Amino acid sequence: MLCQACGSRRASVYQPHSGRALCRECFVEDVRSRVSAEIKKWGMIEPGDRVLLALSGGKDSYLLLESLALLHDPSRLMGLTIVEGIPGYNREEDLRKLREAARGYGVELVAVSVKDFTGLSVHEMVESARRRGVSLSACTFCGVARRRIMSDIAKELGADKLATAHNLDDEVQTAIMNIIRGDLVGLRRLHPRSRSSGIRRIKPMRKVYEWESATYAMIRGFPFQSAECMYIGEHPTLRARLRSELYAVERRRPGSLLKFLELLDRLLEAGEEEVGKCSRCGSPTSPGRAMCKLCELLEGVGVSLPPYLSRSPLISLRGLRGWGEGDAP
């Protein structure tokens, strides 16, 4: 069967949501065009912007890296990878491959560990929580710590935007979780024009399905990380349960996730949400909260004075090149 886009090459990828069979080249171009369209539609990146890319080494982060390096001046991009400190998951080889790939696009990559930032690795947080009878999943500790580290480093490096590799599946799952919890503030923060978290976070891949991201990575031959986190099967989270249900819906009605997110974009008004300030570290937090989630979690596992309160956690990053020719952050 010939590709239904170019009509000249053999089709090898079927898109259920569009009903088209595409060749590898047209599939790659289709994914890139949607990333580009989303950036333009919401004004995610302007010429001259300094953009920090959150890169984990997984399939999604390689797509983010290549897409933005093709769409924006690579000298105005910088990559950040966060080492969670989970046995068997953070491998030096994966970090080396990611660093080499980033340099191939002209993008510098910096690595920061959760332990250097908070005083404990994610694994140590989980172990401490269990000893204290705190029943929280590893994903809770990991997610909260990663989000805070990304924001603080983006500010420290003088980035104008913080780009994350969240895909369509991620966005829809998060939206439904916020709806179930009655979290209107969290729901409104998903809007691509929201600026509630200080530095503007952008998600250029929010209209790309997870399976498309994986297919893209394989077609392009990216050496993405394949090791799974040791905690993946423990304490199934609401997100994990929603994921399986949404996959079933998408199989029955292809395109449902895309239509849901497009509708949500139209319904939400991205005004400036009122935010509070953490009494301990001064970071933005949800209205009515005395402490930010990270300070609260760390206090619960016995860390009363995390490194980010007493010193700059980025001291090891000094001496990095600037953003562009002769421009220092």
C-alpha positions as CSV (number, residue, x, y, z in Angstrom):
1,M,0.0,0.0,0.0
2,L,1.3,3.4,-0.9
3,C,1.6,6.3,1.6
4,Q,-1.7,8.3,1.6
5,A,0.2,11.5,2.0
6,C,2.9,11.5,-0.7
7,G,1.5,8.6,-2.8
8,S,4.9,7.5,-3.8
9,R,6.5,5.5,-1.0
10,R,5.4,2.4,0.8
11,A,3.2,3.0,3.8
12,S,4.5,1.5,7.0
13,V,2.7,3.5,9.8
14,Y,-1.0,3.6,10.4
15,Q,-2.5,6.5,12.3
16,P,-5.9,5.5,13.8
17,H,-6.9,9.0,14.7
18,S,-6.4,10.3,11.1
19,G,-7.3,7.1,9.3
20,R,-4.2,7.4,7.1
21,A,-1.4,5.0,6.3
22,L,1.9,6.9,6.0
23,C,5.4,6.1,4.9
24,R,8.2,6.7,7.5
25,E,9.2,10.0,6.0
26,C,5.7,11.4,5.9
27,F,5.0,10.2,9.4
28,V,8.1,11.9,10.8
29,E,7.1,15.1,8.9
30,D,3.5,14.9,10.3
31,V,4.7,14.7,13.9
32,R,7.1,17.6,13.4
33,S,4.4,19.7,11.8
34,R,2.1,19.2,14.7
35,V,4.8,20.2,17.1
36,S,5.6,23.3,15.0
37,A,1.9,24.2,14.7
38,E,1.3,24.0,18.5
39,I,4.3,26.2,19.1
40,K,3.0,28.8,16.7
41,K,-0.6,28.6,17.8
42,W,0.1,29.4,21.4
43,G,3.2,31.6,20.9
44,M,5.3,29.2,22.9
45,I,8.7,30.3,21.6
46,E,9.7,33.7,20.2
47,P,12.9,34.6,18.3
48,G,15.7,35.0,20.7
49,D,14.1,33.1,23.6
50,R,16.4,31.1,25.8
51,V,14.7,27.7,26.2
52,L,15.7,25.1,28.8
53,L,14.7,21.6,27.7
54,A,13.9,19.0,30.3
55,L,15.4,15.8,28.9
56,S,15.1,12.5,30.7
57,G,16.7,10.3,28.0
58,G,13.4,8.6,27.1
59,K,11.7,8.5,23.7
60,D,9.7,11.8,24.3
61,S,12.8,13.8,25.3
62,Y,14.7,12.8,22.1
63,L,11.7,14.0,20.1
64,L,11.6,17.3,22.0
65,L,15.4,17.8,21.5
66,E,15.3,17.2,17.8
67,S,12.1,19.2,17.1
68,L,13.2,22.3,19.0
69,A,16.8,22.1,17.5
70,L,15.2,22.2,14.1
71,L,12.8,25.0,14.9
72,H,14.9,27.3,17.1
73,D,18.4,28.5,17.2
74,P,20.3,25.7,19.0
75,S,22.6,28.2,20.7
76,R,19.5,29.5,22.5
77,L,18.7,26.0,23.8
78,M,20.1,24.2,26.8
79,G,19.3,20.7,28.1
80,L,18.7,19.6,31.6
81,T,18.6,16.0,32.9
82,I,17.7,15.2,36.4
83,V,19.3,12.1,38.1
84,E,16.7,10.7,40.5
85,G,19.0,8.3,42.2
86,I,16.9,5.1,41.6
87,P,18.9,1.8,41.5
88,G,19.1,0.4,38.0
89,Y,17.3,3.3,36.4
90,N,19.8,6.1,36.3
91,R,22.6,4.7,34.1
92,E,25.8,6.5,33.2
93,E,25.6,5.0,29.7
94,D,22.2,6.5,29.0
95,L,23.3,9.9,30.2
96,R,26.4,9.7,28.0
97,K,24.3,8.9,24.9
98,L,21.9,11.8,25.7
99,R,24.7,14.2,26.1
100,E,26.3,13.1,22.8
101,A,23.0,13.4,21.0
102,A,22.4,16.9,22.4
103,R,25.9,18.1,21.4
104,G,25.1,16.7,17.9
105,Y,22.4,19.3,17.7
106,G,24.6,22.0,19.2
107,V,22.9,21.9,22.6
108,E,24.7,21.7,25.9
109,L,23.4,19.3,28.5
110,V,23.7,19.8,32.3
111,A,22.8,17.1,34.9
112,V,21.6,17.7,38.4
113,S,20.8,15.1,41.0
114,V,17.8,15.1,43.3
115,K,20.1,14.2,46.2
116,D,22.3,17.3,45.8
117,F,19.2,19.5,45.6
118,T,17.1,18.0,48.4
119,G,19.5,16.1,50.6
120,L,18.0,12.7,49.7
121,S,17.7,10.7,46.4
122,V,14.2,9.6,45.4
123,H,15.1,6.0,46.5
124,E,16.2,7.4,49.9
125,M,13.0,9.4,50.2
126,V,10.9,6.3,49.6
127,E,12.9,4.2,52.1
128,S,12.6,7.0,54.8
129,A,8.9,7.3,54.1
130,R,8.4,3.6,54.6
131,R,10.3,3.6,57.9
132,R,8.1,6.5,59.1
133,G,4.9,4.9,58.0
134,V,4.3,7.5,55.3
135,S,2.2,5.9,52.6
136,L,3.1,7.8,49.4
137,S,4.2,6.5,46.1
138,A,7.7,7.0,44.7
139,C,6.1,8.9,41.8
140,T,4.9,11.5,44.2
141,F,8.3,12.2,45.6
142,C,9.9,12.0,42.2
143,G,7.4,14.2,40.4
144,V,7.4,17.0,43.0
145,A,11.2,17.1,43.2
146,R,11.7,17.1,39.5
147,R,9.2,19.9,38.9
148,R,10.9,22.1,41.5
149,I,14.4,21.4,40.3
150,M,13.4,22.3,36.7
151,S,11.8,25.6,37.8
152,D,14.7,26.6,40.0
153,I,17.4,25.8,37.4
154,A,15.5,27.6,34.7
155,K,15.5,30.7,36.8
156,E,19.1,30.3,37.8
157,L,20.2,30.0,34.2
158,G,18.1,32.9,33.0
159,A,15.9,30.9,30.7
160,D,12.8,32.5,29.2
161,K,10.9,29.3,28.7
162,L,11.0,25.8,30.2
163,A,10.1,23.1,27.7
164,T,9.0,19.6,28.8
165,A,8.4,16.5,26.7
166,H,4.8,15.9,27.9
167,N,2.8,14.1,25.2
168,L,-0.9,14.0,24.5
169,D,-1.5,11.0,26.7
170,D,0.2,12.8,29.6
171,E,-1.9,15.9,29.2
172,V,-5.2,14.2,29.0
173,Q,-4.4,12.0,32.0
174,T,-3.4,15.0,34.1
175,A,-6.5,17.0,33.0
176,I,-8.9,14.1,34.1
177,M,-7.0,13.7,37.4
178,N,-7.5,17.4,38.1
179,I,-11.2,17.1,37.3
180,I,-11.7,14.0,39.5
181,R,-9.9,15.9,42.4
182,G,-11.9,19.0,41.8
183,D,-8.6,20.9,41.3
184,L,-9.7,23.9,39.1
185,V,-6.3,25.7,39.7
186,G,-4.4,22.6,38.5
187,L,-6.7,22.3,35.5
188,R,-6.3,25.9,34.4
189,R,-2.5,25.6,34.6
190,L,-2.7,23.0,31.8
191,H,-3.7,25.7,29.4
192,P,-0.8,26.5,27.1
193,R,-0.9,30.2,27.8
194,S,-0.9,29.8,31.6
195,R,1.9,31.6,33.4
196,S,1.0,30.7,37.0
197,S,4.3,29.0,37.8
198,G,6.6,32.0,37.3
199,I,8.7,31.0,34.3
200,R,6.5,30.0,31.4
201,R,6.4,26.2,30.9
202,I,5.7,25.0,27.4
203,K,4.8,21.6,26.1
204,P,5.4,21.5,22.3
205,M,4.4,17.8,22.1
206,R,1.0,18.1,23.7
207,K,-0.8,17.1,20.6
208,V,1.4,14.0,19.8
209,Y,0.3,10.6,21.0
210,E,2.7,8.6,23.1
211,W,2.7,5.7,20.6
212,E,3.7,8.3,17.9
213,S,6.5,9.5,20.0
214,A,7.8,6.0,20.4
215,T,7.4,5.2,16.7
216,Y,9.2,8.5,15.8
217,A,12.1,7.6,18.1
218,M,12.5,4.1,16.6
219,I,12.3,5.4,13.0
220,R,15.0,8.1,13.8
221,G,17.1,5.5,15.6
222,F,17.4,7.4,18.9
223,P,19.3,5.6,21.7
224,F,16.5,6.3,24.2
225,Q,16.6,4.8,27.7
226,S,14.7,1.5,27.9
227,A,15.3,0.6,31.6
228,E,12.1,0.8,33.7
229,C,12.0,2.3,37.1
230,M,12.0,-0.3,39.9
231,Y,8.9,1.4,41.4
232,I,6.8,1.2,38.2
233,G,4.6,-1.6,39.5
234,E,4.3,-0.5,43.1
235,H,1.3,1.4,44.5
236,P,-0.6,1.9,41.2
237,T,-1.3,5.6,41.0
238,L,-4.5,7.2,39.8
239,R,-2.6,8.1,36.6
240,A,-1.7,4.5,35.9
241,R,-5.3,3.4,36.3
242,L,-6.5,6.3,34.1
243,R,-3.9,5.4,31.5
244,S,-5.3,1.9,30.9
245,E,-8.9,3.2,30.8
246,L,-8.0,5.9,28.3
247,Y,-6.2,3.5,26.1
248,A,-9.3,1.4,25.9
249,V,-11.4,4.4,25.0
250,E,-8.9,5.5,22.3
251,R,-9.0,2.0,20.8
252,R,-12.7,2.1,20.5
253,R,-12.9,5.7,19.3
254,P,-9.6,6.7,17.7
255,G,-8.9,10.4,18.1
256,S,-10.8,10.8,21.4
257,L,-7.8,12.0,23.4
258,L,-7.0,14.6,20.7
259,K,-10.6,15.9,20.6
260,F,-10.8,16.0,24.4
261,L,-7.6,18.2,24.7
262,E,-8.7,20.5,21.9
263,L,-12.1,21.0,23.6
264,L,-10.4,21.7,26.9
265,D,-8.2,24.3,25.3
266,R,-11.3,26.1,24.1
267,L,-13.2,25.9,27.4
268,L,-10.4,27.0,29.6
269,E,-9.7,30.7,30.0
270,A,-6.0,31.1,30.8
271,G,-6.1,34.0,33.2
272,E,-3.5,34.6,35.8
273,E,-4.2,32.2,38.6
274,E,-3.8,33.4,42.2
275,V,-0.9,31.6,43.8
276,G,0.5,31.5,47.3
277,K,4.0,31.6,48.6
278,C,5.8,28.9,50.6
279,S,6.5,30.0,54.2
280,R,9.7,28.0,54.2
281,C,11.4,28.5,50.8
282,G,9.3,31.3,49.2
283,S,8.4,29.4,46.1
284,P,5.0,29.6,44.5
285,T,2.4,27.2,45.9
286,S,-1.3,26.5,45.6
287,P,-3.7,29.0,47.2
288,G,-4.3,28.2,50.9
289,R,-1.1,26.1,51.3
290,A,1.4,27.2,54.0
291,M,4.2,25.2,52.5
292,C,5.0,24.1,48.9
293,K,4.6,20.4,48.2
294,L,8.3,19.7,48.1
295,C,9.1,21.3,51.5
296,E,6.1,19.4,52.9
297,L,7.2,16.0,51.5
298,L,10.8,16.5,52.7
299,E,9.6,17.4,56.2
300,G,7.6,14.2,56.3
301,V,10.7,12.1,55.6
302,G,12.9,13.9,58.1
303,V,14.6,16.6,56.0
304,S,14.1,19.9,57.8
305,L,16.9,21.8,56.1
306,P,17.3,20.7,52.4
307,P,20.3,22.0,50.5
308,Y,18.2,24.3,48.3
309,L,17.3,26.4,51.4
310,S,20.9,26.8,52.7
311,R,23.0,27.3,49.5
312,S,22.7,27.5,45.8
313,P,22.1,23.9,44.5
314,L,23.6,25.0,41.2
315,I,27.1,25.9,42.3
316,S,28.4,23.0,40.2
317,L,26.9,24.5,37.1
318,R,29.0,27.7,37.2
319,G,31.2,28.2,34.2
320,L,28.6,27.0,31.7
321,R,28.6,28.6,28.3
322,G,26.1,31.4,27.8
323,W,23.0,31.5,25.6
324,G,24.3,32.5,22.2
325,E,27.4,34.3,21.1
326,G,29.0,36.3,23.9
327,D,25.8,36.1,26.0
328,A,26.0,34.9,29.5
329,P,22.9,33.9,31.5
